[in-house]
Amino acid sequence: MPAATPGTPSLLRAMNDRAALELLLAHGPLSRTRIGHLTGLSKPTASQLLARLEAAGLVVATGTDDGRPGPSAQLYALNAGAAHVGGLDVTPDGVHAAVADLTGTVTGRFALPYTEGADAVGQVTTALDGAAAAAGLRRGDLHRVVVGTPGAFDPQTGRLRYASHLPGWHSPTLLDELAAALPVPVEYENDVNLAAVAEQRLGAARGHEDFVLLWNEEGLGAALVLGGRLHRGWTGGAGEVGFLPVPGHPLVRQVTRVNSGGYQELAGAQVLPRLARECGIEVPPQDAATAEAAPHGPQVAAAVALLRRAATAPGDPYRAFLQSYATLLATGLASLVAVLDPEIVVLSGAVIGAGGEPLRALLETELAELAPSRPRLVAGEVLERPVLRGALESALADTREEVFDTSR
C-alpha cells in the first residue's frame, strides 16, 4: 500500500483513529456522542470511526451508559487484549518479570531468585515465560519486551558496562544470544533510567521536562531527563554518579575494576550502620532469616531499617543521624544540580525513600547551601518495583505507537 500523503482521506482517518484511541486510553469507556464531542467529529463520522476500530480489533463495545437521561448510550473501550508487553527488572539477587496489556494493566508477574551459575539467557526466558503464563499467554504473544539492568549496554561494543556485580551478564555475545532466544523485539535500558520513565509517566515527574532522579538501593545512581528525553551519554553511562569523586572521601582509582567510586563510598547504603554508630545509635546485628526475607540485599535492608526508625523517632541522636546523611547525599547531588540546573529532583529507591519527609526536607536545605540553583526535591511516587513499572511503560509507549497507527 502506498504511503498516505498529507491531506489525503486515509491520513485524516488515521489521525482521527489515533485521537479516539488516545481518548479511550486516557478516559476509559466513552459513548459515540462523547467521542464526537471530544474530537470535534460529527456523529456519522464518529460512528464510522468506531465501526472501523471495532473491526480492526482495537475497540470493543462494553455495556451502556445508564446514568444519562434518555435512551442508554453504547459505550466503547480500548481493547486491552489487542497487544501485550513484557518488562524485566534484573538485579544481582534475581529477575522480576511482568506482563501488561495495552491499557497498562499488569496481567502476570513472576519472580526468579538468582541461583549460582545461572546464565542470563536462561534467567530472562524463564522469568518472562513465567509472567506470560500467569497472564495466560506465551512468550511469542508479546509485542515487545524491555529489560532493565544495572549499568548499560555500550552501543559501540554491545558489552554491559558499569555493572560488574551482575553475575552472568558479561558475555560479548549476550545480546545476540538473547535476540535468538526471544521471538519479539527486545530493548535494554539502565534500571535507574526506567525508574525515571515510571515517574515521568505515572508519578512525581509528570509534566516536567527537565529533572534528575536520584536513586539509592544497592548502588547510588541518577537518571537525567533533559527536554523530556532521557540523556544516556555516549556509552550509556550518563547518570553513573556513584563513580563521582566527591569531597569527604579519598579518591577511588580504577573505579571500573572496583565497581565503586567516591560518591558511592561516601553515601551508599553500606555507610548507614557506621554513621548511626557515630551518632550514638545502637545498630543490632541483622539475623540471617531477616536478611533472607528482605526484598533487597542485607546492606540495603539494614539501611532501610535504620532510616525508617530515624524518620519516626523524636530528637537526637536520630535527628543528628538524618542530618549527617543528608549532608553526605547533598555533597554529590550538588554537582549534578550545578551542571544540569533541573526543575525538580525526584528522590527514589528504597534507601532514600525510607528516610521519608524528614530526610527529604533536610536534604533540600543542605542542597540549597551547596548548589547555586534550588530545585524542588520531591519524593518518588511509584513505590512498587519502579524499575519494572518503567520497563512496562517504555514497552507500552512504542507498542501503542505501532498499534494505534491505522494507516499501515
C-alpha positions, -999 to 999 in steps of 0.1 A, spaced: 0 0 0 15 34 -9 22 58 20 -5 83 28 3 119 18 -7 150 38 -43 159 35 -55 126 20 -86 110 34 -66 80 46 -42 102 66 -71 121 81 -88 89 91 -56 76 107 -53 109 127 -89 107 139 -85 70 148 -54 77 169 -71 107 186 -100 84 196 -78 56 208 -58 81 229 -90 94 244 -102 59 253 -68 52 269 -70 83 290 -107 84 299 -118 48 298 -151 38 281 -168 66 262 -200 68 241 -201 77 204 -215 111 213 -188 118 238 -160 108 214 -176 130 188 -177 159 212 -141 154 224 -127 150 188 -149 175 171 -162 148 147 -198 146 135 -220 117 148 -219 99 114 -181 102 113 -177 91 149 -199 61 142 -178 52 111 -146 56 131 -158 33 159 -170 7 134 -136 8 118 -117 4 150 -140 -23 163 -135 -43 130 -97 -39 135 -99 -53 170 -88 -21 187 -121 -12 203 -148 -32 220 -184 -24 229 -186 -26 267 -221 -20 281 -242 11 282 -242 44 299 -273 40 321 -265 71 342 -276 96 315 -313 107 309 -330 93 279 -320 61 259 -289 44 271 -258 51 250 -235 23 239 -200 26 255 -168 17 237 -134 9 253 -99 3 242 -94 -35 236 -69 -42 263 -60 -76 247 -51 -61 214 -14 -61 225 7 -72 254 42 -63 265 68 -76 289 91 -60 313 121 -73 334 140 -59 363 173 -77 365 192 -74 399 221 -93 414 195 -111 436 173 -123 407 149 -113 380 114 -99 383 92 -100 352 57 -87 344 33 -86 315 9 -58 309 -20 -53 284 -25 -24 261 -41 -3 288 -11 -8 311 -29 -32 335 -4 -58 348 -18 -92 340 10 -115 350 41 -115 373 69 -138 381 100 -136 403 131 -158 398 157 -157 425 193 -159 414 210 -192 417 247 -198 415 259 -204 379 226 -193 363 231 -178 328 215 -146 317 196 -161 288 181 -187 310 172 -162 336 154 -139 311 135 -166 293 124 -184 325 112 -152 342 94 -140 310 78 -173 304 65 -174 340 50 -139 337 35 -147 303 20 -179 316 5 -160 346 -12 -137 321 -25 -167 301 0 -161 272 31 -174 257 64 -157 251 57 -152 214 24 -134 221 42 -103 234 47 -74 211 78 -60 228 100 -66 259 121 -41 278 148 -54 301 162 -32 329 197 -39 342 222 -21 364 248 -3 342 241 -1 305 250 -19 273 276 1 254 261 9 220 295 7 204 305 -27 217 273 -44 230 290 -51 263 274 -44 296 293 -17 314 292 -2 350 277 -34 364 305 -59 372 284 -71 402 257 -86 379 266 -123 376 263 -139 342 257 -108 321 291 -100 307 295 -123 277 304 -104 245 278 -124 226 250 -119 252 228 -96 231 229 -120 201 221 -149 224 191 -131 239 179 -120 204 180 -156 193 160 -168 223 133 -141 223 110 -141 192 99 -105 199 116 -70 197 137 -66 228 152 -33 242 177 -29 271 177 1 294 195 12 326 175 4 357 175 39 371 165 53 338 135 31 338 126 43 373 127 78 358 104 67 330 79 54 356 80 87 375 77 107 343 46 87 331 29 79 363 45 97 392 61 127 407 77 139 374 46 141 353 45 174 334 82 181 340 107 183 311 139 187 330 145 166 361 171 144 378 161 112 396 185 103 424 184 66 432 198 47 462 195 10 467 223 -15 460 241 14 444 238 52 440 227 63 406 209 90 388 187 94 357 189 126 337 158 138 317 165 169 296 138 184 273 116 155 282 140 128 269 164 105 288 200 115 284 221 83 282 255 95 271 279 82 245 285 48 262 252 46 280 269 57 313 252 91 319 240 91 355 265 66 369 270 91 398 283 65 422 317 70 405 318 107 411 348 120 430 335 140 459 348 159 489 348 139 521 362 106 507 396 98 493 399 94 455 389 59 443 411 49 414 404 23 387 368 27 395 355 2 369 377 -26 384 364 -20 420 329 -11 407 327 18 431 336 55 434 338 84 458 301 92 460 291 55 465 317 52 492 306 84 508 268 80 508 259 44 496 237 22 517 267 5 532 277 36 552 245 39 572 253 15 601 287 31 607 271 66 605 244 56 630 270 43 655 290 75 652 258 94 662 253 71 692 226 48 678 228 11 687 228 -10 655 216 -45 662 231 -73 641 207 -85 614 199 -121 617 202 -143 586 165 -151 584 155 -114 583 182 -107 556 170 -136 535 134 -125 536 142 -88 528 133 -77 493 168 -63 489 203 -74 499 213 -73 536 231 -39 533 200 -22 518 177 -39 544 199 -27 572 200 9 558 162 9 553 156 -2 588 178 25 603 163 53 582 127 42 589 135 42 626 152 76 624 123 92 604 98 85 632 120 88 663 119 122 680 151 142 688 187 133 689 205 111 682 182 103 653 179 139 641 217 141 640 219 108 621 195 121 594 212 155 593 246 138 587 232 115 560 215 145 543 249 162 541 265 132 525 238 129 499 238 166 492 276 166 486 273 146 454 239 159 444 252 194 444 275 186 414 246 173 394 225 203 402 253 228 394 258 212 359 222 204 349 201 230 367 170 207 368 135 219 376 130 191 402 149 163 418 130 131 423 142 110 453 138 73 446 149 39 457 143 20 489 171 37 510 162 74 503 125 65 505 129 51 540 140 85 553 106 99 543 98 136 546 123 143 574 153 132 552 138 150 521 135 183 540 170 181 554 184 172 520 167 201 503 180 225 530 216 212 526 214 213 488 203 250 489 236 258 507 258 238 483 243 244 449 237 278 431 202 268 419 174 255 442 154 227 425 124 214 443 131 180 459 101 156 457 96 120 468 91 94 442 55 82 439 60 49 420 68 28 450 62 -8 439 91 -20 418 96 13 399 122 -2 375 98 -30 364 70 -5 360 92 18 339 102 -12 317 65 -19 311 58 18 304 87 20 280 75 -10 261 39 3 260 49 36 246 65 20 215 38 -6 212 10 19 212 28 39 185 26 8 163 -9 -4 173 -26 30 172 -12 37 137 -41 25 115 -26 39 83 -4 8 78 
